[in-house]
Structures are given as structure tokens and as C-alpha cells.
Amino acid sequence: MTTINSIATAMFSVSDQDAAIAFYTQKLGWELRSEVSFGEGADAGRWVEVAPPGSATVLALNPPMNGEPGGGSIGVETSDVDAEREALSAAGVQVGEMMGGEGPVPKMFSANDPDNNWIWVVQQQG
């Protein structure tokens, strides 16, 4: 039996934390929730978290630990997937084609951050 009761933090690897902060806050309209330094010298780092306004779950933006940044994927929900796609496209965000919306599959589209992490924007159900 597990004692885990929620997903609180998702993590993307990014090549430049400052550029990632700018993308998520300026292009997507998310909030910067945390930005703290830790460690010393060559091992010093920075913990950065962003999230959509009102979200309990945050997205940590981490430098790659091994290899190249990118390749992650998360899903976020919206009450109006069509309007969100239009707004992100108008802000210069690379967005994919709309898909789903028939049967049990919700309507959704993808957007990519500058490091090629995937953000799936999904229509809220019910």
C-alpha cells in the first residue's frame, strides 16, 4: 500500500532556465512559483517552478542531468480548448492540430516549449 496521495510536481529538462521562465510566464501566462538557489561552487544550482494560475501542481524547470534537454510531456486542462489554442498561436507559441473530441477521447492539441517538451492542452470533461 502506498502513502503517495497526489502528483505535486512534474519536471521538464531545459537548456536555459531563464529562457524557460520567460516562455512559461510571458507566452503561456503561467506564474513563477519558486526560484531558489542551492549548493555552492561548481555544484550550485537553481530550483525553478512555474504553474498555471490556480494550479495545485507545479512544473519544475531543471537543467538536463544527463544528455540533451527536452523530450518530456505533460497534460494540462482548460475550460475552452479552442480559445486557448487560438490565444497561444497568437502569442507565437508553436501549436499542433486539434485532435480527439469524439467518444471518450477529449478534444486536445499540443504545444512545444523551446526545448521541445510537449504540453498537451486538453478540454476539461464534465
N, C-alpha and C positions, 0 to 999 in steps of 0.2 A: 504494500500500500504506500502510495506516495504522499508526501506532505506538501508538494507543489500545488498551488491553487490558482495561478494565473500566469499569463505571459506579460511581463512588465517591460522588457527591453528587447528590441530587435537590433541587430548590428549590421552595418554596411562597412566594407573597407573602402577608403577613399584615398586618392593620391595627394590631395591638398585640403586640409580641414577648413581653412579659411574660405576657399572657393566653394566647398560643400555647404558651409554655413550660409554663404550668400545665395546659393541656389535654393536651398530649402526655405530660407526666410524671405527672400526677395521674389523668387519666381513662383514658389508654391504657397507662400503666405503662412508658413508654419512659424512656430515660436522657438526661440533659442531657450531651452530649459536649463541647461547646465553647461558650464565651460570652466573647468578647473585644471590646474597644472598639478602634476605629481612626479615624484622621483627627482633625482639630481644628476647633473653632468650628462654624459652620453646616453644614459638610461631615462632621462627626463621625458615626460610625455604630457599629453593633454587629453582629458576626458570631455567629450562634447556630446550633448544630447539635444535633439530637436523633436518637435511633435506638432501635429495639427492642434489648433486651439480647442481646448476642452478634452483632449485625449488623455486617458489614464496611462496608456502605453507610450513609451518614447523610443526613438530611433537613435542609437549611438553611432557616431561617425568616427571610425577608427582608421589609423594608418594601417596598411597591409602588414600582417605579421610575417608572412612568407609569400613571395611571389607578387603577382600583379593585383592592383585593386579591382573592384567591380565583381560582377557575376552574382550578386545577391538578389533576392526578390522578397517583397512584402506586399500585402494586400491592405488597402485602406477603404473605408466605406464613405459614401456620400448620399445625401438625400436626392440629388439631381445629377446623375452621371453625365447627361448631355450638356448641361450648363457648365459643369466642371471641365469637361473636355474642351469646350469652346474657350473658356477662360484661360486654361493652361496653354492652349495653342496660341491664343492672342498674346500671351506673355513670353512667347518664344520657346516654350518647352516642346521637345520632340515627343509627339504623342502617336500611338498606334491607332489602327482602325478599331471601331466599335465591334464587339462580338458578344455572343450569348443573348440573353433576354428571352429565350424560348424554353418552355418546360422548366425544369428545376435549376437551370443554369442562369445566374443573374447576369444582367447586362453589365459589360465592363470594357475597359480599354487599358492599355499600358502606357507608361511614360518612363523615360530613362533619365537618370541623373548624368552629370558629366563623366562619371567613371563607369558608365554602363551597368549600373544597378537598376533593376526593374521595380517600378512602383505600379501595382495593379490597382486601378481605381474601380471599385465595384459598387453597383447600385444597392442601397440598403433594401432588405426584404422586409415585408410586413409592415 
